[in-house]
Structure formats: structure tokens, C-alpha cells
């Protein structure tokens, strides 16, 4: 083992400060540490070889550039003494700090001084100074405690619906009044809606959407954030990729929900990111103004699940994901025979055979003409008499006029009033019992009758509220459908976007031979209103 030679001291003055340390009342700035160490060396006649400064580096590990350089200089013999303000400046991981102080530095012949903790290895082996390991343990406890408190504070903020991210999601910006609140960014919010509409109504996949955005020179989320922060951006600012599009379409924040806690770090020592299961996420619904509604969200995700690519000959199936078997409910897949004539066949029949289902064969052109005819009839009915069309649909779904709704609203008001009256009646019975005006037996009988009536009233109230909510939703859905339908009043041909905006499914029945010939039932199920 080397020993410290009786020669001129060449000291390394080591300073360290991290963000966590800045909160510690015992820690001081790099500049202040430098002055303390410099004064100490001058007062004790020590030659300062160099100041080693790690500003912004945690003490929970030794992966610090200035520390590594200091150890290299120690190995080369350039220094023979290391001086720090206190033990926590050297490090906060007590096992590694102990190894350095008791093994590594003594073997290298390096003297160690921690001014504030009155530690000097020249006075004797640190192995026998019990206060050193105790202080090291307390130094490690501080960042651990800070980490725990910060994590708990984040959980509390997230549970209270406060946005705690460093950057607002693309399409949003932090409110000027409260940085924990998100509001739509007028410069980018429309891009989010456009992306979802391309997926939902044009049948585009992630790659195609990325290509469209790139071609239109739309700024990417990363480039936009850099612009807003005044930072330079080295990549092409309008070059989108499928991963970015995928993350946007998967982000439920655009529905107005605050979702936090998807990830966590293993510990304050181990910075490995761990992805938490979905059931452990913190979700606060309807926290911010949504950029899209649930209908568009569902339409986009359903469309992406069933999206088909072009066939080898360049043919595009505009009915992809919409056509279902009228018997087994599975999709009808498109294929072509040697004549290159495109036709649909039940996928159950194709994969399992006729014992499970029949072919439900229908040519693409036949289906096209049938659907075009049905859509035109629907649009004509809307154009001729919008109110009559609404009345017909509402009657079909069981909401033909306003009378039923008004009766439900009146009954809800009456039930709410009656429940309040029964609650007061129960309170009066209880008071009479306490005052000796009612026997226990009589109180029990009367209280049970009041509770029974109150339970019946609450059950009926719940049923009525649910029915009324569904009625309101039906009318709103119909209004939404008609608003879309009116865009296509001059329809001459079908296209993918129009089909996905208006139609949920198209069911095809099996062919049936009759005396008049072969018939096949085709049912067009429109979004929100079903088949007409």
C-alpha cells in the first residue's frame, strides 16, 4: 500500500452541486465552495493543482466528468490530496463513498479532507471513524427523501387534474394564467383534427398520413416545440414519420382527458424508465377542452383496424372494413378471379368451408351500384323534407316526439322533490324517537316504510335519467348525421371518405333462388341511425 510522502501537497479541490442539492440548506453554490476550498488551502500552505467542478450532476453516482478527470490525475500522480467542502459534495451513495474513502484512495496514497465534517485521513484510518459512515448514510437519505416527496407531489397534482408535463402535447399550449392547465393552440389544434379525419374518413394509415403532412410542409411536433422555445432544430422541420402519427392518434389527451403516470423511474439511483400497466395510470376525464370528439376518435381507431392496402394491380377497395356477412357477421374479403373481376366472399367460408357459412358472393360493381342507390335515396329524403326524415328516424328508434321527453322531465322533477321530502320525514321520525314521542317498534315500522319508498323513488329516478340521456344522445346523433349528409346532396359517385363518414357497416345476405330469379339482400347501416 502506498503512503502519503512527506512532500509538498498538490491538492485537488473538488466542487459539486446538483438541482437536488440546491434545495439542501447545507449545500452552497459552486462559487462559494471554490472560495471555501481556496481559503483552506492557502491557510494550510497547500498547493492547489486544479479546481474540479461538476455543476448540475447528482451525487448518487460517480458518472461525473470532473470527478473522472480528478481520479485520472490521482492515478498519474499529479495530485496527492483531495479536498471537498463536506462529504455530501464527494458523493451521496454511502457504499461507493465508503469504498473510495476506505479502499481506493488509501491504496493510491491519496489524502482525503472534508472540511465541514472535520474529516482528514492523515489523522488516522477512516475505518475507525464511526461518524463517517453514519454521515454518508444520512447524505444518501436526503436525495432518497427528496425523490419520494417529489414523486408524491406529482401524484397529488396529477390526481387533482393538474398537467405536470414539461411540454404541452402538440395541439395544446399551457394556459398563460395557470401552467397546469392546457388550452387549444390555434396554430396546431386543427392539425390534430385533420390527422384523425384522414384516418377515420379517408382510410389513411400512419405512413400515408405522415407522407401527406410532409408533402403539405406541416411542421412536426418536435420542430414546433423547438421554435416555441427559441431553440435550433437540426432535422428537417416538416419531415413526419409513422411513429409520430401513431403517438398522436393513440393520445387520449385529445379527448380532453388528463392522463399521467404512464412511466416511472426505477429509483433515485437507477434512472431506468419503467412503463406502468394501464390500470395504474392516473386518469382525470374531461379536464381540458377536447380537440376531437369520441365519435371521431372511435371512427379513426375502427378504420385503422380494418384498413386494407391497394391490390397488386393498383385497385383500391373503397368499402374496406365496411362489408360484413349477413349470416356469420364476419368480414367479406375482396379478391379477384383470373378475369381480374373484383368480388367479395365471406372470410368464414373461405377459411373454414361451406359447413360454417356460404360464400355470399357479390361483385364489387354490384355492391357499388346497390350502395350508391341506397345513399342517393337517403339523401333525397333528407333534401325533400328534413323534418319528416327526422321524425321517421326518431320513431324507428323509439323517440317520435317531444311529449315523452317532457313527461320524463316532469316525473324526474317530481321524484327529486319526493326524495327530499322523504329524507326530511325520516329526520323528523328520528327526532320524535329521541324525544320519546315514538316507541322503538313504531319508529322501526315507519322508518322502514319511508326507506322502502325512498329506494323505489331513487331507482325510478335513475332509470328515467338514463332513458332521457339516451334520448338526448339519439337526437344529437341524428343532428350530427344530417349535418354530414347535407354536404353530399349533389352526390354522383361514392368515395372512401364519404362512405366512412356516413356508413358504419354494409351487410350482404346469401343468394336465394326464387321463381322470379336470384335475390340477395344488401343492408346499408348508417352511422347513428342504423338501416333505413
Secondary structure, 3 states (H helix, E strand, C coil): CCCCCCCCCEEEEEEEECCCHHHCCCCCCHHHHHHHHHHHHHHCCCEEEEEEEEECCCCCCCCCHHHHHHHHHHHHCCCCEEEECCHHHHCCCHHHHHHHHHHHHHHHCCEEEECCCCEEHHHCCHHHCHHHHHHHHHHHHHHHHHHHHHHHHHHHHHHCCCCCCCCCCCCEEECCCCCCCEEECCCCHHHHHHHHHHHHHCCCCHHHHHHHHHHCCCCCHHHHHHHHHCCCCCCCCCCCCHHHHHHHHCCHHHHCCEEECCEEECCCCCCCEEECCHHHCEEECCCCCCCCCHHHHHHHHHHHHHCCCCCCCCCCCCCCCCEEECCCCCEEEEEECCCCCEEEEEHHHHHHCCCCCCCCCEEHHHHHHHHHHHHHHHHHHHHHCHHHHHHHHHHHCCCCCHHHHHHHHHHHHHHHHHHHHHHHHHHHHHHHHHCCCCCHHHHHHHHHHHHHHHHHHHHHHHHHHHHHHHHHHHHHHHHHHHHHHHHHCCCCCCCHHHHHHHEEEEEECCCEEECCEEECCEEEEECCCEEC
